[in-house]
Amino acid sequence: MLLADTSQQLCRSIQMRGFWLEEARVRIAQALLYLFEKFGRVIPETRATVAELAGTSVETAIRITNRLARRGVLATRRGQIEILSLAGLRAGAEGGGADL
């Protein structure tokens, strides 16, 4: 059990190290995927929370989520974000969708 936990922590650390090398748009998409896994399609969090998770400013998170909303990937309402296209979000998280 200890070996499995240590291995899992090591893998997470390696992923996080690479995470900070990504562009803001990719980090935002990855943070949204993380929140999708946690909450489902409707995420009861603000864009400020997304910015904090992605290590960006709130303004950057707003700009990127607005672009995603215009592309039909998500919709934002006061205090929540709804994922409309999981495929589009995954493409962004993998570095695709260069115009995010």
C-alpha positions, 0 to 999 in steps of 0.5 A: 500500500505504501509503495502504491501511494508513493508511486501515485504521488510521484506520477502526480508530481511529474504531471504537475511539473509539466503542467506549469510549462504549458501555455495558460490556455492549456492549463485552463483547459486542464483545470476545467477537465479536473473540475469536470471529473470532480463535479460533472458537466455543471461545475459550481465554481467561478472563473477565479477558482479556475484561474487559481487552479491553473496558476493564471490571473483572473483576467486571463481565465476570463479571456480564455473561458470567453473564447471557449464559450464563443466556440461552444465548448462551455457556458458560464453563469454566475458562480458556475461553468457548464461544459458543453463540448467535452471533446473540445475541452479535451482538445484544448487540454492537449494543446489543440485548438490554437485559437483558444 
